[in-house]
Amino acid sequence: MTRLIVLVLALFALPAAAQDRRPSHCIALADAAPGLEYVQLASYGAPLLDHTVRINYISHATFLIETPGGLTAATDFTGFLGAARLTPDVVTMNNAHETHFTAFPDPAIPNVLQGWADREGTPADHHLDLGEMLIRNVPTDVRGYDRATVRKNGNSIFVFEVAGLCIGHLGHLHHEPDPAQYAALGRLDVVMAPVDGGMTLDLPTMIRVLTRLRSSVVIPMHWFGNYSLERFLVGIGEEFDVTRPGKGFLEVSLRALPARPTVVVLEPTMLRDPE
């Protein structure tokens, strides 16, 4: 009996990184279950149901992904997430502009993943397995500041495989992925997409990319005011449903994806510690 109690206590003491990861369907191209809707429950820091992920929209291109086991990953991290006393387990960054990275990430962050090629031109190549979450990247090119030159492998599309989901962050995407890049991405159940229509991809090309990806959930980012956001929503409205829950977060699970591809507009909201 004593041994059984010790075993149970040891299981509950396992750190988040040691928990099992539910296999994702990124490359399997599995269809979402028909008739199911995404779920939206509590806010940052609240407990999560099993196999459910919370996505918090912080600002611009920065999101915080939370897992049931307590792992946190911040995308296009600029060094600030709000007033919350949080050190993410992982941050990803792209350096097309200073609003997508920081040159001085907190040394306490265990995993800092840079999405651009190094000085020798070697593309970023990440395959970080944290047990509950796997993070990988697909490099893409970016335009130079003169908008004419091309900087090879200056951006990464980061993919987060967690809770059976494939969550993609397109970063500062400047061109449509080629066939090999589409294949490397696989099936993205949720995708964060820049929709400014100029600094990144033009809107017709971005809509073509999202139509090709056919993700169940699209979260717009990198929009500068309601005008650019509305232009995107009007353009994609024929292919996707559009919903505006009026909140800064979304909780989603593989079994609760919308039956029809849906754009979910989240409101940028800085993090605060739970009261």
C-alpha positions in Angstrom: 0.0 0.0 0.0 2.8 2.4 0.9 4.5 1.7 -2.4 1.3 2.5 -4.3 0.9 5.8 -2.5 4.6 6.7 -3.4 4.0 5.8 -7.0 0.8 8.0 -7.3 2.6 10.9 -5.7 5.6 10.5 -8.0 3.3 10.6 -11.1 1.7 13.9 -9.9 5.1 15.3 -9.3 6.2 14.9 -12.9 7.2 18.2 -14.5 5.3 19.6 -17.5 8.2 18.9 -19.9 8.1 15.2 -19.0 4.4 14.7 -19.8 3.4 12.7 -22.9 2.5 14.5 -26.1 -0.6 13.4 -27.9 0.5 12.7 -31.5 -0.5 15.5 -34.0 -2.0 15.1 -37.4 0.3 17.7 -39.1 1.4 15.6 -41.9 -1.6 13.2 -41.9 -3.8 15.9 -43.4 -6.7 14.7 -41.2 -10.0 16.5 -41.6 -11.7 18.2 -38.6 -14.6 16.3 -37.1 -17.8 17.6 -38.6 -20.3 19.6 -36.5 -17.9 20.5 -33.7 -17.0 24.1 -32.6 -14.0 25.6 -31.0 -14.3 26.2 -27.3 -13.5 29.3 -25.3 -13.5 29.1 -21.6 -11.2 30.7 -19.0 -8.4 33.2 -19.4 -4.6 33.2 -18.9 -3.2 31.1 -16.1 -6.4 29.1 -15.4 -6.3 25.3 -15.4 -6.9 23.7 -18.8 -8.8 20.6 -19.7 -6.8 17.6 -21.0 -5.8 17.9 -24.7 -6.8 21.6 -24.7 -4.6 24.5 -25.6 -5.0 28.2 -24.8 -3.8 30.8 -27.3 -3.5 34.3 -25.9 -3.1 37.2 -28.4 -0.7 39.6 -26.7 0.1 42.2 -29.4 1.1 42.6 -33.1 2.6 39.1 -33.8 3.1 37.9 -30.2 1.0 35.1 -28.8 1.4 33.0 -25.7 0.5 29.3 -26.1 -0.4 27.5 -22.8 -0.7 23.7 -22.4 -2.5 21.6 -19.8 0.8 20.6 -18.3 1.9 24.2 -17.7 4.3 24.7 -20.7 4.3 28.2 -22.2 5.6 29.3 -25.6 5.7 33.0 -26.8 5.9 33.7 -30.5 7.7 36.6 -32.1 8.8 37.6 -28.6 9.9 41.2 -28.1 10.8 40.9 -24.5 7.5 42.0 -23.0 4.2 40.1 -22.5 2.5 42.4 -20.0 2.4 42.7 -16.2 2.4 38.9 -15.6 5.3 37.5 -13.7 6.0 34.8 -16.3 9.2 33.4 -17.8 8.1 31.4 -20.9 9.6 28.0 -21.4 10.2 28.8 -25.0 10.3 32.0 -27.1 10.5 32.1 -30.9 11.7 35.2 -32.8 12.0 36.6 -36.3 14.1 39.6 -37.1 12.5 41.2 -40.2 11.5 44.1 -37.9 12.3 45.0 -34.3 8.7 44.3 -33.4 9.3 40.6 -33.9 12.3 39.9 -31.7 14.5 41.2 -28.9 18.3 41.3 -28.9 18.3 40.8 -25.2 16.0 38.0 -24.2 15.9 37.2 -20.4 18.7 34.7 -19.7 16.2 32.8 -17.5 14.2 31.7 -20.6 15.3 28.1 -21.1 14.8 28.0 -24.9 15.2 30.9 -27.2 14.6 30.0 -30.9 15.8 32.4 -33.5 14.0 32.1 -36.8 16.6 33.7 -39.1 19.8 32.3 -40.7 23.1 32.8 -38.9 25.9 35.0 -40.1 27.2 32.3 -42.3 23.9 31.9 -44.0 22.9 28.6 -42.4 19.1 28.4 -42.1 17.6 28.1 -38.7 16.8 24.5 -38.0 14.8 23.7 -34.8 13.3 20.5 -33.6 12.7 21.1 -29.9 11.0 18.2 -28.1 9.7 19.2 -24.7 7.6 16.1 -24.2 4.2 17.7 -24.1 5.1 20.0 -27.0 7.3 19.7 -30.1 8.4 22.9 -31.8 9.9 22.9 -35.3 10.4 25.5 -38.0 10.2 26.0 -41.8 12.5 28.8 -43.1 11.3 31.3 -45.6 12.9 34.3 -47.3 12.3 38.0 -46.6 12.6 41.1 -48.6 15.3 43.6 -47.7 14.5 47.1 -46.4 14.7 48.3 -50.0 11.9 45.9 -50.9 14.0 44.7 -53.9 16.8 42.5 -52.4 16.0 39.1 -50.9 17.4 37.9 -47.6 17.5 34.1 -47.8 16.0 32.3 -44.8 15.3 35.5 -42.9 12.0 34.3 -41.4 10.7 31.0 -40.0 7.2 29.6 -39.9 7.2 28.0 -36.4 5.0 24.9 -35.9 3.9 23.8 -32.4 2.7 20.2 -32.1 0.8 19.9 -28.9 -2.4 18.1 -27.6 -2.8 16.5 -31.0 -3.0 19.9 -32.7 -0.7 21.5 -35.2 -0.5 25.2 -34.5 1.4 27.4 -37.0 2.7 31.0 -36.7 3.6 32.4 -40.1 5.9 35.1 -38.7 6.8 37.9 -41.1 5.9 36.0 -44.2 7.0 37.7 -47.5 6.3 35.1 -50.1 4.0 32.2 -50.7 5.5 28.9 -49.5 6.8 26.7 -52.3 5.7 23.1 -52.7 8.5 21.8 -50.4 7.6 24.3 -47.7 3.9 23.5 -47.9 4.8 19.8 -47.6 7.1 20.5 -44.6 4.3 22.4 -42.9 1.7 19.7 -43.3 -1.8 20.1 -41.9 -2.0 23.2 -39.7 -5.2 23.0 -37.5 -4.6 26.6 -36.2 -2.6 29.3 -38.0 -1.7 32.8 -36.9 -1.5 34.9 -40.1 -0.2 38.4 -40.8 -2.9 40.3 -42.6 -1.6 43.9 -43.0 -1.5 43.5 -46.8 1.8 45.3 -47.4 4.6 44.9 -44.9 4.2 41.1 -45.3 2.2 39.5 -48.1 -0.3 41.3 -50.2 -3.9 40.3 -49.3 -4.7 38.2 -52.4 -1.6 36.1 -51.9 -2.2 35.7 -48.2 -5.8 34.6 -48.8 -4.5 32.1 -51.4 -2.0 30.7 -48.8 -4.7 30.4 -46.1 -7.1 28.8 -48.6 -4.4 26.3 -49.6 -3.6 25.5 -45.9 -7.3 25.1 -45.2 -6.7 25.4 -41.4 -9.7 25.0 -39.2 -8.9 28.2 -37.3 -7.2 31.3 -38.6 -6.2 34.0 -36.2 -5.4 37.3 -37.8 -2.3 39.2 -36.6 0.0 42.0 -37.7 -2.9 44.3 -38.6 -2.6 48.0 -38.2 -6.0 49.3 -37.1 -9.5 48.2 -38.2 -9.1 49.3 -41.8 -6.5 46.7 -42.6 -8.2 44.0 -40.6 -11.6 44.7 -42.2 -10.0 44.5 -45.7 -8.8 41.0 -44.9 -12.1 39.9 -43.4 -14.0 41.1 -46.4 -11.5 39.3 -48.8 -11.6 36.0 -47.0 -15.3 36.0 -46.1 -16.4 33.8 -49.0 -14.0 31.0 -48.1 -14.1 31.1 -44.3 -16.6 31.8 -41.6 -15.7 34.8 -39.4 -16.3 35.2 -35.7 -15.3 38.0 -33.3 -15.7 36.7 -29.7 -14.5 40.0 -28.3 -11.7 38.5 -26.1 -8.0 38.1 -26.3 -7.7 34.4 -25.9 -9.0 31.1 -27.4 -9.1 27.6 -26.0 -9.1 24.9 -28.6 -8.8 21.1 -28.8 -8.5 18.6 -31.7 -12.0 17.3 -31.0 -13.5 20.8 -30.8 -12.4 22.4 -34.1 -15.1 24.1 -36.3 -16.6 22.1 -39.0 -16.0 24.9 -41.5 -12.7 26.9 -41.7 -13.2 29.9 -39.4 -11.4 33.2 -38.9 -11.3 34.0 -35.2 -10.5 37.7 -34.5 -8.9 38.0 -31.1 -8.3 41.3 -29.3 -4.7 42.1 -28.4 -4.5 41.9 -24.6 -1.3 42.1 -22.4 -1.0 39.4 -19.8 -1.8 40.0 -16.1 -1.3 37.5 -13.3 -4.6 35.8 -12.3 -6.2 37.4 -9.3 
